[in-house]
Amino acid sequence: MNRLRVGVLMGGPSPEREISLSTGRRVAAALDPTRYDVVPLEAPAAGAWFPPTDLDVAFVAMHGPFGEDGTVQGMLEFAGIPYTGSGVLASALAMDKRRSRQLLGFNGVPVPGYLAVDRALLAARGSSLAEEVRHTLGFPCIVKPNALGSSIGVSLVRQPEGLTDALEVALALDREALVEEYLTGTELTSAILDDPERGAPVALPLVEIVPKREFFTFEAKYTPGAADEICPARLPAAAVWRAQAAALRAYRALGCADFARVDLFVREADVAVLEVNTIPGLTERSLFPKAALAAGLEFPALVDRLIAAALRRARRPSQEVQEE
């Protein structure tokens, strides 16, 4: 039996490069060498790059810009290489928090209150922005880059005088920043995985996140012991249903495929979806594998399932989009 030639794409110029390398290496190590010819492919931190075209399938393990935003997906489409995860449009939409929230809101998915700010608006409005934030969102608030993950460049702003500095941090990393209401309640992540038989998305057990700092920072995500991650989440059945229903609705609204991780908050009878991650981390500390394990899916089996989904989709005449 011929082995499948699988290219594991990792690295790239994103600020999330190191997390991507950890994900890619773990994926490559989990692939059974009797079934797969594994080709680790590390995209450089700078400069042009194109993957080899003699692959049966690409496992995309690139987080952030150039890997999770539709860029590498478009390149693989052009090269005719099947790949894991969402397509060009869904990847681009999910990575752009502002535009994905506009689409989610149109589809009835609750999202936090927010204000989008670029450098032109910051220069034109200056100190009046803080007054607008005070009246519309309140302090404390969260400031974050619009199209980055792993909590990179995210600040908790407690007082109006700290807003401009936080925006400068976010805008040094992205062309646009979001000022977002500070959410309280139970922080959750909902792992979504397509059913291998029907292709319909299924919500895995929720992961409850209890940071030991003020919020789930980059350090809290990747430093052992900096946060408690409890799976399944300690929530009443009704709250679990609301959270998973909102996550599935968000996944479908953006047209995601294969898998994704939806970050959200539950506040009493309310739910707010923060973002959809179309290439969730798959490191030893990542939340998606934790949820999969709680559902009885070991990591090598999860990786096999994602590769099988990519190959199934490639055999279809066109990529299907999940509908409500």
NORSULFEN-V143072 format. One record per residue. N is the residue number from 0. PSI is psi in degrees with one decimal (* if undefined). Layout:
n: [N/N]
psi: [PSI/PSI]
This chain:
n: [0/1/2/3/4/5/6/7/8/9/10/11/12/13/14/15/16/17/18/19/20/21/22/23/24/25/26/27/28/29/30/31/32/33/34/35/36/37/38/39/40/41/42/43/44/45/46/47/48/49/50/51/52/53/54/55/56/57/58/59/60/61/62/63/64/65/66/67/68/69/70/71/72/73/74/75/76/77/78/79/80/81/82/83/84/85/86/87/88/89/90/91/92/93/94/95/96/97/98/99/100/101/102/103/104/105/106/107/108/109/110/111/112/113/114/115/116/117/118/119/120/121/122/123/124/125/126/127/128/129/130/131/132/133/134/135/136/137/138/139/140/141/142/143/144/145/146/147/148/149/150/151/152/153/154/155/156/157/158/159/160/161/162/163/164/165/166/167/168/169/170/171/172/173/174/175/176/177/178/179/180/181/182/183/184/185/186/187/188/189/190/191/192/193/194/195/196/197/198/199/200/201/202/203/204/205/206/207/208/209/210/211/212/213/214/215/216/217/218/219/220/221/222/223/224/225/226/227/228/229/230/231/232/233/234/235/236/237/238/239/240/241/242/243/244/245/246/247/248/249/250/251/252/253/254/255/256/257/258/259/260/261/262/263/264/265/266/267/268/269/270/271/272/273/274/275/276/277/278/279/280/281/282/283/284/285/286/287/288/289/290/291/292/293/294/295/296/297/298/299/300/301/302/303/304/305/306/307/308/309/310/311/312/313/314/315/316/317/318/319/320/321/322/323]
psi: [128.8/139.1/145.6/133.4/109.3/118.9/123.5/106.6/126.4/168.1/-130.6/-179.5/5.3/150.8/-17.0/20.5/-47.7/-37.1/-40.0/-43.3/-38.8/-43.5/-49.2/-42.8/-37.4/-40.9/-47.8/-39.8/-26.1/-13.7/129.3/116.5/-15.0/-16.5/-26.2/140.3/101.2/127.5/97.8/128.0/105.6/110.0/140.0/161.0/-16.2/152.8/167.7/151.0/141.9/132.6/156.9/149.9/1.5/37.3/147.2/-32.5/148.0/131.0/109.1/113.2/29.2/118.2/151.3/-163.4/143.4/-16.6/-34.0/0.3/15.1/-12.4/-55.9/-29.7/-41.8/-39.3/-42.1/-37.0/-46.1/-36.1/-8.4/30.1/121.2/147.4/156.7/150.7/-172.9/160.2/-170.3/-52.6/-49.5/-39.6/-45.8/-42.7/-46.9/-34.8/-29.4/96.5/-41.0/-49.8/-32.0/-36.7/-35.2/-43.5/-41.3/-43.7/-40.4/-31.4/13.8/16.7/120.3/134.2/162.0/157.2/143.7/163.7/127.5/133.5/128.2/-179.1/-36.1/-43.0/-40.3/-42.3/-37.8/-36.0/-33.2/-123.3/-22.0/-19.1/-41.1/-37.5/-39.7/-42.2/-40.5/-41.4/-30.5/-37.4/-33.9/164.5/142.9/161.2/169.4/136.0/131.8/153.0/146.4/-32.6/50.5/163.0/-167.3/21.3/22.2/130.3/13.4/135.3/143.9/118.4/115.6/-30.2/153.2/-34.8/-14.4/-3.1/-46.6/-43.4/-41.8/-39.3/-38.0/-39.6/-47.7/-41.0/-14.3/-17.4/-16.3/159.4/-15.4/145.6/156.2/132.2/123.0/145.7/144.3/115.4/142.0/163.8/-151.0/121.2/133.7/159.9/137.5/113.0/129.0/132.5/130.3/137.3/131.4/-22.9/-50.2/-18.5/-5.2/142.5/142.6/136.8/124.4/171.7/138.0/146.0/124.8/131.8/123.5/89.4/146.1/6.6/-172.7/-29.6/177.0/79.4/173.3/-45.5/-39.4/-32.7/-34.7/4.4/121.2/132.2/-1.7/-12.6/147.8/130.8/108.7/123.8/122.9/156.4/148.7/74.9/151.6/156.2/-37.0/-39.4/-38.2/-45.0/-44.0/-44.0/-46.8/-36.4/-41.5/-40.1/-44.0/-38.5/-40.9/-43.7/-46.0/-40.6/-36.5/-9.7/34.5/162.2/149.7/-63.3/161.9/166.8/126.7/120.9/135.4/168.9/144.3/125.8/101.8/-112.5/10.5/153.4/142.3/123.6/123.3/-52.9/164.6/125.2/110.6/-17.2/79.1/152.4/142.9/31.6/178.4/-28.8/1.1/157.4/-32.1/-48.9/-31.4/-44.3/-40.9/-41.2/-39.7/-25.7/4.3/15.9/108.0/158.3/-46.5/-37.1/-35.9/-45.7/-42.8/-42.7/-39.0/-38.5/-43.0/-38.6/-40.7/-41.9/-37.0/-44.0/-35.9/-24.4/-12.9/153.3/-27.6/154.5/128.1/146.2/126.8/136.6/159.2/*]
